[in-house]
Amino acid sequence: MTLGKIGTGCATLLFSSVVSAAPLFYDCVVDHHYALATDGQLSAVEDGEGIGSKFHVNRVTGDVAGKYLHTRNAPAVRIVNRGTAESPFIITADLKSHILVLEVNELVEGESKPFVSSAMEGTGFISGLCK
């Protein structure tokens, strides 16, 4: 490889990094836990396991790492949408006992982005904020 090609590659990498202002990771906190009631409504789980817990999302791979919400046992994680100012960031992961779906709403202006996800081990749904 010639020096010119190396320089061009470095410039392209640098330029693409500058143009892409989106963070590489989300740091998220679970604020709410909901369960599906027998009448079909979602009801708040007041002392829900995981409320206040944190997890991290790798926007490049889609991997989720946290105590209660994670993709560590998933054979594959699929990024459905990478997220833009016009569309949410969405991933899915087959965890064998249930499917994890996580959506971070990129449409909201500001540093904090709301998220919604299928909850830990298929116990309902969680929501909160990511930064």
DSSP file (Angstrom, degrees, kcal/mol; ACC not computed):
  #  RESIDUE AA STRUCTURE BP1 BP2  ACC     N-H-->O    O-->H-N    N-H-->O    O-->H-N    TCO  KAPPA ALPHA  PHI   PSI    X-CA   Y-CA   Z-CA
    1    1 A M              0   0    0      0, 0.0     2,-0.1     0, 0.0     0, 0.0   0.000 360.0 360.0 360.0 135.1    0.0    0.0    0.0
    2    2 A T     >  -     0   0    0      1,-0.1     4,-2.0     4,-0.0     5,-0.2  -0.404 360.0-113.5 -84.3 161.7    1.4    3.4   -0.9
    3    3 A L  H  > S+     0   0    0      1,-0.2     4,-2.7     2,-0.2     5,-0.2   0.862 116.7  57.7 -60.8 -36.6    1.7    6.3    1.4
    4    4 A G  H  > S+     0   0    0      1,-0.2     4,-2.3     2,-0.2    -1,-0.2   0.905 107.1  46.9 -61.5 -42.0   -0.9    8.2   -0.7
    5    5 A K  H  > S+     0   0    0      2,-0.2     4,-2.6     1,-0.2    -1,-0.2   0.881 111.8  50.8 -68.1 -37.8   -3.5    5.5   -0.2
    6    6 A I  H  X S+     0   0    0     -4,-2.0     4,-2.6     2,-0.2    -2,-0.2   0.934 111.7  47.7 -63.6 -45.7   -2.7    5.4    3.6
    7    7 A G  H  X S+     0   0    0     -4,-2.7     4,-2.4     2,-0.2    -2,-0.2   0.898 112.6  48.6 -61.4 -42.0   -3.1    9.2    3.8
    8    8 A T  H  X S+     0   0    0     -4,-2.3     4,-2.5     2,-0.2    -1,-0.2   0.912 111.7  49.9 -65.1 -42.4   -6.4    9.0    1.8
    9    9 A G  H  X S+     0   0    0     -4,-2.6     4,-2.4     2,-0.2    -2,-0.2   0.910 111.9  47.8 -62.4 -42.7   -7.7    6.2    4.0
   10   10 A C  H  X S+     0   0    0     -4,-2.6     4,-2.8     2,-0.2    -2,-0.2   0.906 112.1  49.3 -64.8 -41.9   -6.8    8.2    7.2
   11   11 A A  H  X S+     0   0    0     -4,-2.4     4,-2.8     2,-0.2    -2,-0.2   0.900 111.6  49.3 -64.2 -40.9   -8.5   11.3    5.9
   12   12 A T  H  X S+     0   0    0     -4,-2.5     4,-2.7     2,-0.2     5,-0.2   0.925 112.9  47.1 -64.0 -44.7  -11.6    9.4    4.9
   13   13 A L  H  X S+     0   0    0     -4,-2.4     4,-1.9     2,-0.2    -2,-0.2   0.927 114.6  46.4 -62.2 -46.1  -11.7    7.8    8.4
   14   14 A L  H  X S+     0   0    0     -4,-2.8     4,-2.0     2,-0.2    -2,-0.2   0.924 114.2  47.9 -62.4 -45.5  -11.2   11.1   10.1
   15   15 A F  H  X S+     0   0    0     -4,-2.8     4,-2.7     1,-0.2    -2,-0.2   0.912 111.7  48.9 -63.6 -43.8  -13.8   12.8    7.9
   16   16 A S  H  X S+     0   0    0     -4,-2.7     4,-1.9     1,-0.2    -1,-0.2   0.845 110.7  51.7 -67.6 -31.3  -16.4   10.1    8.4
   17   17 A S  H  < S+     0   0    0     -4,-1.9    -1,-0.2    -5,-0.2    -2,-0.2   0.881 112.5  45.6 -69.3 -37.7  -15.8   10.3   12.2
   18   18 A V  H  < S+     0   0    0     -4,-2.0    -2,-0.2     1,-0.2    -1,-0.2   0.902 112.4  50.2 -71.0 -41.7  -16.3   14.0   12.2
   19   19 A V  H  < S+     0   0    0     -4,-2.7     2,-1.2    -5,-0.2    -2,-0.2   0.889  99.2  70.7 -65.8 -39.4  -19.4   13.9   10.0
   20   20 A S     <  +     0   0    0     -4,-1.9    -1,-0.2    -5,-0.2    -4,-0.0  -0.676  58.4 171.4 -82.4  98.8  -21.0   11.3   12.2
   21   21 A A        +     0   0    0     -2,-1.2    -1,-0.2     2,-0.0    -2,-0.1   0.537  40.2 112.6 -86.3  -6.6  -21.9   13.2   15.4
   22   22 A A  S    S-     0   0    0      1,-0.1    -2,-0.0    -3,-0.1    61,-0.0  -0.388  75.1-109.7 -67.2 141.5  -23.9   10.4   16.9
   23   23 A P        -     0   0    0      0, 0.0    -1,-0.1     0, 0.0    -2,-0.0  -0.320  13.3-134.0 -67.8 155.9  -22.3    8.8   20.0
   24   24 A L  S    S+     0   0    0      1,-0.1    35,-2.8    35,-0.1    36,-0.6   0.706  87.6  32.4 -81.3 -21.0  -20.9    5.3   19.7
   25   25 A F  E     -A   58   0A   0     33,-0.2     2,-0.4    34,-0.1    33,-0.2  -0.942  66.0-145.0-133.8 153.7  -22.7    4.3   23.0
   26   26 A Y  E     -A   57   0A   0     31,-2.1    31,-2.4    -2,-0.3     2,-0.5  -0.958   9.1-155.0-110.4 139.8  -25.8    5.0   24.9
   27   27 A D  E     -A   56   0A   0     -2,-0.4   104,-2.2    29,-0.2     2,-0.3  -0.982  26.3-173.8-110.0 119.4  -25.8    5.0   28.7
   28   28 A C  E     -AB  55 130A   0     27,-3.1    27,-1.9    -2,-0.5     2,-0.4  -0.826  20.9-156.9-123.0 153.3  -29.3    4.3   29.9
   29   29 A V  E     -AB  54 129A   0    100,-2.3   100,-1.3    -2,-0.3     2,-0.6  -0.997  21.9-128.7-128.7 131.9  -31.3    4.2   33.1
   30   30 A V  E     + B   0 128A   0     23,-2.7    22,-3.3    -2,-0.4    98,-0.2  -0.696  34.0 164.8 -80.0 120.0  -34.5    2.2   33.7
   31   31 A D  E     +     0   0A   0     96,-2.4     2,-0.3    -2,-0.6    97,-0.2   0.682  60.6  31.1-106.1 -25.9  -37.1    4.5   35.2
   32   32 A H  E     - B   0 127A   0     95,-2.2    95,-1.8    18,-0.1     2,-0.4  -0.976  54.4-164.5-139.9 148.0  -40.3    2.5   34.7
   33   33 A H  E     - B   0 126A   0     -2,-0.3    12,-3.4    12,-0.3     2,-0.4  -0.999  13.7-172.5-132.9 129.2  -41.4   -1.2   34.5
   34   34 A Y  E     -CB  44 125A   0     91,-3.5    91,-2.7    -2,-0.4     2,-0.3  -0.940   5.9-161.5-124.6 144.5  -44.8   -2.2   33.1
   35   35 A A  E     -C   43   0A   0      8,-2.7     8,-2.8    -2,-0.4     2,-0.6  -0.913  28.7-109.4-121.9 152.3  -46.5   -5.6   33.0
   36   36 A L  E     -C   42   0A   0     -2,-0.3     6,-0.2     6,-0.2     2,-0.1  -0.709  36.5-146.8 -81.8 119.7  -49.3   -6.8   30.8
   37   37 A A    >   -     0   0    0      4,-3.4     3,-1.9    -2,-0.6    -1,-0.0  -0.359  26.7-104.9 -82.7 165.9  -52.5   -7.2   32.9
   38   38 A T  T 3  S+     0   0    0      1,-0.3    -1,-0.1     2,-0.1    -2,-0.0   0.728 120.7  58.4 -64.5 -21.5  -55.2   -9.8   32.3
   39   39 A D  T 3  S-     0   0    0      2,-0.1    -1,-0.3     1,-0.0     3,-0.1   0.377 121.7-105.3 -89.6   5.9  -57.4   -7.1   30.8
   40   40 A G  S <  S+     0   0    0     -3,-1.9     2,-0.2     1,-0.3    -2,-0.1   0.376  81.9 121.8  90.9  -4.5  -54.8   -6.3   28.1
   41   41 A Q        -     0   0    0     -5,-0.1    -4,-3.4     1,-0.0     2,-0.5  -0.544  65.2-116.7 -88.9 157.5  -53.7   -3.0   29.7
   42   42 A L  E     -C   36   0A   0     -6,-0.2     2,-0.4    -2,-0.2    -6,-0.2  -0.809  32.7-166.8 -90.2 131.5  -50.2   -2.2   30.8
   43   43 A S  E     -C   35   0A   0     -8,-2.8    -8,-2.7    -2,-0.5     2,-0.1  -0.946  24.1-108.5-121.6 143.6  -49.9   -1.6   34.5
   44   44 A A  E     -C   34   0A   0     -2,-0.4     2,-0.9   -10,-0.2   -10,-0.3  -0.422  18.8-142.8 -68.5 137.6  -46.9   -0.1   36.3
   45   45 A V    >   -     0   0    0    -12,-3.4     3,-1.6     1,-0.2   -12,-0.3  -0.888  16.2-164.0 -99.9 101.8  -44.8   -2.4   38.5
   46   46 A E  T 3  S+     0   0    0     -2,-0.9    -1,-0.2     1,-0.3   -12,-0.0   0.894  85.6  27.6 -59.6 -47.6  -44.1   -0.1   41.4
   47   47 A D  T 3  S+     0   0    0     -3,-0.1    -1,-0.3     2,-0.0     3,-0.1  -0.176  90.0 167.3-106.7  39.4  -41.2   -2.1   42.9
   48   48 A G    X   -     0   0    0     -3,-1.6     3,-1.9   -15,-0.1     2,-0.1  -0.255  42.8-108.4 -61.0 135.8  -40.2   -3.7   39.6
   49   49 A E  T 3  S+     0   0    0      1,-0.2    71,-0.2    71,-0.1    -1,-0.1  -0.417 105.0  28.6 -60.9 132.6  -36.8   -5.4   39.6
   50   50 A G  T >  S+     0   0    0      1,-0.3     3,-2.6    -2,-0.1   -20,-0.3   0.211  77.2 140.7 100.9 -15.6  -34.4   -3.4   37.6
   51   51 A I  T <  S+     0   0    0     -3,-1.9    -1,-0.3     1,-0.3   -20,-0.2  -0.451  78.9  19.3 -62.7 129.4  -35.9    0.1   38.2
   52   52 A G  T 3  S+     0   0    0    -22,-3.3    -1,-0.3     1,-0.3   -21,-0.1   0.274  97.7 131.2  91.8  -9.5  -32.9    2.4   38.6
   53   53 A S    <   -     0   0    0     -3,-2.6   -23,-2.7   -23,-0.1    -1,-0.3  -0.370  48.0-137.6 -76.3 158.1  -30.6    0.0   36.9
   54   54 A K  E     +A   29   0A   0    -25,-0.2    13,-0.7    -3,-0.1     2,-0.3  -0.830  20.8 176.8-114.5 151.2  -28.2    1.1   34.2
   55   55 A F  E     -AD  28  66A   0    -27,-1.9   -27,-3.1    -2,-0.3     2,-0.4  -0.975  18.7-136.7-147.4 161.5  -27.2   -0.5   30.9
   56   56 A H  E     -AD  27  65A   0      9,-2.5     9,-2.6    -2,-0.3     2,-0.5  -0.937   9.2-154.9-122.9 141.9  -25.1    0.4   28.0
   57   57 A V  E     -AD  26  64A   0    -31,-2.4   -31,-2.1    -2,-0.4     2,-0.8  -0.972  10.1-145.1-120.0 125.0  -25.8    0.1   24.3
   58   58 A N  E  >  -A   25   0A   0      5,-2.8     4,-2.9    -2,-0.5   -33,-0.2  -0.804   9.7-161.8 -85.8 112.4  -23.1   -0.2   21.7
   59   59 A R  T  4 S+     0   0    0    -35,-2.8   -34,-0.1    -2,-0.8    -1,-0.1   0.659  86.6  53.6 -72.7 -15.3  -24.5    1.6   18.7
   60   60 A V  T  4 S+     0   0    0    -36,-0.6    -1,-0.2     3,-0.1    19,-0.1   0.902 126.3  17.9 -83.4 -45.3  -22.0   -0.1   16.3
   61   61 A T  T  4 S-     0   0    0      2,-0.1    -2,-0.2    17,-0.1    16,-0.1   0.675  94.6-127.2-100.4 -21.5  -22.7   -3.7   17.3
   62   62 A G     <  +     0   0    0     -4,-2.9    -3,-0.1     1,-0.3    16,-0.1   0.375  55.2 152.1  86.8  -4.4  -26.1   -3.4   19.0
   63   63 A D        -     0   0    0     -5,-0.2    -5,-2.8    14,-0.1     2,-0.4  -0.330  32.2-153.3 -64.4 140.7  -24.8   -5.2   22.1
   64   64 A V  E     -D   57   0A   0     -7,-0.2     7,-2.3    -3,-0.1     2,-0.5  -0.964   9.6-170.7-117.3 131.1  -26.5   -4.3   25.3
   65   65 A A  E     +D   56   0A   0     -9,-2.6    -9,-2.5    -2,-0.4     2,-0.3  -0.972  30.0 110.6-128.8 118.8  -24.6   -4.7   28.7
   66   66 A G  E    S-D   55   0A   0     -2,-0.5   -11,-0.2   -11,-0.2    -2,-0.1  -0.964  70.2 -99.3-169.7 170.8  -26.3   -4.4   32.0
   67   67 A K  S    S+     0   0    0    -13,-0.7    -1,-0.1    -2,-0.3     3,-0.1   0.932 119.4  16.4 -68.1 -45.5  -27.3   -6.4   35.1
   68   68 A Y  S    S+     0   0    0    -14,-0.3     2,-0.5     1,-0.2    53,-0.3   0.751 128.1  47.3-101.9 -29.4  -31.0   -6.8   34.1
   69   69 A L  S    S+     0   0    0    -15,-0.2     2,-0.3    51,-0.1    -1,-0.2  -0.960  75.7 129.3-119.0 118.3  -31.0   -5.9   30.4
   70   70 A H        -     0   0    0     -2,-0.5    -5,-0.2    -5,-0.2     3,-0.1  -0.978  51.3-144.7-159.6 165.7  -28.4   -7.5   28.2
   71   71 A T    >   +     0   0    0     -7,-2.3     3,-1.8    -2,-0.3    -6,-0.1   0.111  61.4 119.6-120.3  18.3  -27.7   -9.4   25.0
   72   72 A R  T 3  S+     0   0    0     -8,-0.3    -1,-0.1     1,-0.3    -7,-0.1   0.771  80.0  43.4 -62.0 -27.0  -24.8  -11.6   26.3
   73   73 A N  T 3  S+     0   0    0     -3,-0.1    -1,-0.3     3,-0.0    -2,-0.1   0.378  88.6 111.3 -96.8   4.0  -26.7  -14.9   25.7
   74   74 A A    <   -     0   0    0     -3,-1.8    21,-0.2     1,-0.2     3,-0.1  -0.653  59.3-152.0 -82.2 126.6  -28.0  -13.8   22.3
   75   75 A P  S    S+     0   0    0      0, 0.0     2,-0.3     0, 0.0    -1,-0.2   0.806  84.4  11.1 -64.4 -27.1  -26.5  -15.7   19.3
   76   76 A A        -     0   0    0     18,-0.4    18,-1.0    -3,-0.0     2,-0.4  -0.990  61.0-156.9-152.9 142.9  -27.1  -12.6   17.2
   77   77 A V  E     -E   93   0A   0     -2,-0.3     2,-0.5    16,-0.2    16,-0.2  -0.979  16.9-155.3-117.3 131.7  -28.1   -9.0   17.7
   78   78 A R  E     -E   92   0A   0     14,-3.1    14,-2.4    -2,-0.4     2,-0.9  -0.930   9.4-147.3-113.3 126.0  -29.7   -7.2   14.8
   79   79 A I  E     -E   91   0A   0     -2,-0.5    12,-0.3    12,-0.2     3,-0.2  -0.824  17.4-179.2 -87.3 110.7  -29.6   -3.5   14.3
   80   80 A V  E    S+     0   0A   0     10,-1.9     2,-0.3    -2,-0.9    -1,-0.2   0.881  73.5   5.5 -77.5 -41.0  -32.9   -2.7   12.6
   81   81 A N  E     -E   90   0A   0      9,-1.7     9,-2.4    -3,-0.1    -1,-0.3  -0.978  61.0-147.6-147.4 130.2  -32.3    1.0   12.3
   82   82 A R  E     -E   89   0A   0     -2,-0.3     7,-0.2     7,-0.2    -1,-0.1   0.602  50.9-116.1 -76.8 -11.5  -29.1    2.9   13.3
   83   83 A G        +     0   0    0      5,-0.7     2,-0.3     7,-0.1     6,-0.1   0.514  39.0 179.3  84.8 131.5  -31.1    6.0   14.4
   84   84 A T        -     0   0    0      3,-2.7     3,-0.4    -3,-0.0    22,-0.1  -0.817  52.4 -82.4-145.3-176.4  -31.0    9.5   13.0
   85   85 A A  S    S+     0   0    0     -2,-0.3    24,-0.0     1,-0.2    -2,-0.0   0.664 132.6  43.1 -67.2 -14.8  -32.7   12.8   13.6
   86   86 A E  S    S+     0   0    0      1,-0.2    -1,-0.2     2,-0.0    21,-0.1   0.537 119.9  31.9-107.3 -10.2  -35.6   11.3   11.6
   87   87 A S  S    S-     0   0    0     -3,-0.4    -3,-2.7    19,-0.0    -1,-0.2  -0.994  78.7-106.4-149.8 152.4  -35.8    7.8   12.9
   88   88 A P        -     0   0    0      0, 0.0    -5,-0.7     0, 0.0     2,-0.5  -0.315  32.5-110.5 -76.8 160.1  -35.2    5.8   16.2
   89   89 A F  E     -EF  82 104A   0     15,-2.6    15,-2.8    -7,-0.2     2,-0.4  -0.805  45.0-177.6 -84.7 126.6  -32.3    3.5   16.9
   90   90 A I  E     +EF  81 103A   0     -9,-2.4   -10,-1.9    -2,-0.5    -9,-1.7  -0.994  12.1 174.7-135.4 132.9  -33.8    0.0   17.1
   91   91 A I  E     -EF  79 102A   0     11,-2.2    11,-2.1    -2,-0.4     2,-0.3  -0.937   9.9-162.7-128.2 157.4  -32.2   -3.4   17.8
   92   92 A T  E     -EF  78 101A   0    -14,-2.4   -14,-3.1    -2,-0.3     2,-0.3  -0.972   6.2-175.2-131.7 151.9  -33.6   -6.9   18.2
   93   93 A A  E     -EF  77 100A   0      7,-2.0     7,-2.9    -2,-0.3     2,-0.8  -0.974  23.2-135.8-147.6 132.5  -32.0  -10.0   19.9
   94   94 A D  E     + F   0  99A   0    -18,-1.0   -18,-0.4    -2,-0.3     5,-0.2  -0.800  23.0 176.6 -88.4 109.8  -33.2  -13.5   20.1
   95   95 A L        -     0   0    0      3,-2.4     2,-2.5    -2,-0.8     4,-0.1   0.127  43.0-122.5-101.4  19.3  -32.6  -14.6   23.7
   96   96 A K  S    S+     0   0    0      1,-0.2     3,-0.1     2,-0.1    -1,-0.1  -0.299 107.7  52.5  72.5 -54.0  -34.2  -18.1   23.1
   97   97 A S  S    S-     0   0    0     -2,-2.5     2,-0.3     1,-0.2    -1,-0.2   0.701 128.8 -10.2 -83.6 -18.7  -36.8  -17.6   25.9
   98   98 A H  S    S-     0   0    0     -5,-0.0    -3,-2.4    20,-0.0     2,-0.5  -0.974  71.3-102.6-165.4 169.2  -37.9  -14.3   24.5
   99   99 A I  E     -F   94   0A   0     -2,-0.3     2,-0.5    -5,-0.2    -5,-0.2  -0.901  28.7-145.1-104.3 127.6  -37.1  -11.6   22.0
  100  100 A L  E     -F   93   0A   0     -7,-2.9    -7,-2.0    -2,-0.5     2,-0.4  -0.798  17.7-177.3 -90.3 130.8  -35.5   -8.4   23.2
  101  101 A V  E     -F   92   0A   0     -2,-0.5    17,-1.9    -9,-0.2     2,-0.4  -0.999   0.7-176.8-126.7 128.9  -36.6   -5.2   21.3
  102  102 A L  E     -FG  91 117A   0    -11,-2.1   -11,-2.2    -2,-0.4     2,-0.4  -0.993   3.3-176.3-129.0 128.2  -35.0   -1.9   22.2
  103  103 A E  E     -FG  90 116A   0     13,-2.6    13,-2.0    -2,-0.4     2,-0.5  -0.989   6.4-168.3-126.3 125.5  -35.9    1.4   20.7
  104  104 A V  E     -FG  89 115A   0    -15,-2.8   -15,-2.6    -2,-0.4     2,-1.1  -0.963  26.0-129.5-111.1 122.6  -34.1    4.7   21.5
  105  105 A N    >   +     0   0    0      9,-3.1     3,-0.9    -2,-0.5   -20,-0.0  -0.589  28.7 176.2 -81.1  99.2  -36.0    7.7   20.2
  106  106 A E  T 3   +     0   0    0     -2,-1.1    -1,-0.2     1,-0.2   -19,-0.0   0.597  69.2  79.6 -73.6 -12.2  -33.5    9.8   18.3
  107  107 A L  T 3  S+     0   0    0    -21,-0.1     2,-0.4     2,-0.1    -1,-0.2   0.710  71.4  93.4 -71.8 -19.6  -36.3   12.3   17.3
  108  108 A V  S <  S-     0   0    0     -3,-0.9     2,-0.1     6,-0.1     0, 0.0  -0.603  78.1-128.4 -78.4 129.0  -36.2   14.0   20.7
  109  109 A E        +     0   0    0     -2,-0.4     3,-0.2     4,-0.0     2,-0.1  -0.401  66.9  39.8 -73.8 153.5  -33.9   17.0   20.7
  110  110 A G  S    S-     0   0    0      1,-0.2    -2,-0.0    -2,-0.1     0, 0.0  -0.361 101.1 -62.8 101.0 178.7  -31.3   17.3   23.4
  111  111 A E  S    S+     0   0    0     -2,-0.1     2,-0.4     2,-0.0    -1,-0.2   0.867 109.5  74.0 -73.6 -39.2  -28.9   15.0   25.2
  112  112 A S        -     0   0    0     -3,-0.2    19,-0.2    17,-0.1    17,-0.0  -0.641  61.3-170.9 -84.5 131.3  -31.5   12.7   26.8
  113  113 A K  E     - H   0 130A   0     17,-3.2    17,-2.8    -2,-0.4    -7,-0.1  -0.983  20.3-127.7-121.6 125.4  -33.3   10.2   24.5
  114  114 A P  E     - H   0 129A   0      0, 0.0    -9,-3.1     0, 0.0     2,-0.3  -0.407  27.5-166.5 -70.9 148.5  -36.2    8.2   25.8
  115  115 A F  E     -GH 104 128A   0     13,-2.1    13,-1.5   -11,-0.2     2,-0.3  -0.930  13.5-165.7-131.1 158.6  -36.2    4.4   25.3
  116  116 A V  E     +GH 103 127A   0    -13,-2.0   -13,-2.6    -2,-0.3     2,-0.3  -0.988  17.9 168.1-138.4 144.5  -38.6    1.6   25.5
  117  117 A S  E     -GH 102 126A   0      9,-2.4     9,-2.7    -2,-0.3   -15,-0.2  -0.995  44.5 -96.1-152.1 153.2  -37.8   -2.1   25.6
  118  118 A S  E     - H   0 125A   0    -17,-1.9     7,-0.3    -2,-0.3     3,-0.1  -0.557  62.7-111.3 -63.7 142.0  -39.1   -5.5   26.3
  119  119 A A    >   -     0   0    0      5,-3.4     3,-1.9    -2,-0.2     5,-0.2  -0.072  42.0 -57.7 -82.8 177.6  -38.2   -6.1   29.9
  120  120 A M  G >  S-     0   0    0      1,-0.3     3,-1.5   -71,-0.2    -1,-0.2  -0.258 118.9  -9.0 -55.5 127.8  -35.8   -8.4   31.6
  121  121 A E  G 3  S-     0   0    0      1,-0.3    -1,-0.3   -53,-0.3    -2,-0.1   0.754 125.7 -63.8  53.2  29.7  -36.5  -12.1   30.9
  122  122 A G  G <  S+     0   0    0     -3,-1.9    -1,-0.3     2,-0.1    -2,-0.2   0.766  94.8 138.6  73.5  25.9  -39.7  -11.2   29.1
  123  123 A T  S <  S-     0   0    0     -3,-1.5     2,-0.4     1,-0.1    -3,-0.1   0.244  73.0 -76.7 -90.4  13.9  -41.5   -9.8   32.2
  124  124 A G  S    S-     0   0    0     -5,-0.2    -5,-3.4   -89,-0.1     2,-0.3  -0.995  70.4 -41.3 135.1-137.9  -43.1   -6.9   30.5
  125  125 A F  E     -BH  34 118A   0    -91,-2.7   -91,-3.5    -2,-0.4     2,-0.3  -0.956  40.4-161.9-134.8 149.8  -41.7   -3.6   29.3
  126  126 A I  E     -BH  33 117A   0     -9,-2.7    -9,-2.4    -2,-0.3     2,-0.3  -0.911   8.1-178.3-127.0 157.4  -39.3   -1.0   30.6
  127  127 A S  E     +BH  32 116A   0    -95,-1.8   -96,-2.4    -2,-0.3   -95,-2.2  -0.965  19.3 118.6-148.6 165.6  -38.7    2.6   29.7
  128  128 A G  E     -BH  30 115A   0    -13,-1.5   -13,-2.1    -2,-0.3     2,-0.4  -0.943  54.7 -54.6 170.4-150.7  -36.4    5.5   30.7
  129  129 A L  E     -BH  29 114A   0   -100,-1.3  -100,-2.3    -2,-0.3     2,-0.3  -0.942  31.6-162.4-127.6 145.5  -33.7    7.7   29.3
  130  130 A C  E      BH  28 113A   0    -17,-2.8   -17,-3.2    -2,-0.4  -102,-0.2  -0.906 360.0 360.0-118.8 150.9  -30.4    7.3   27.5
  131  131 A K              0   0    0   -104,-2.2  -103,-0.1    -2,-0.3  -106,-0.1   0.274 360.0 360.0-127.6 360.0  -27.6    9.8   27.0
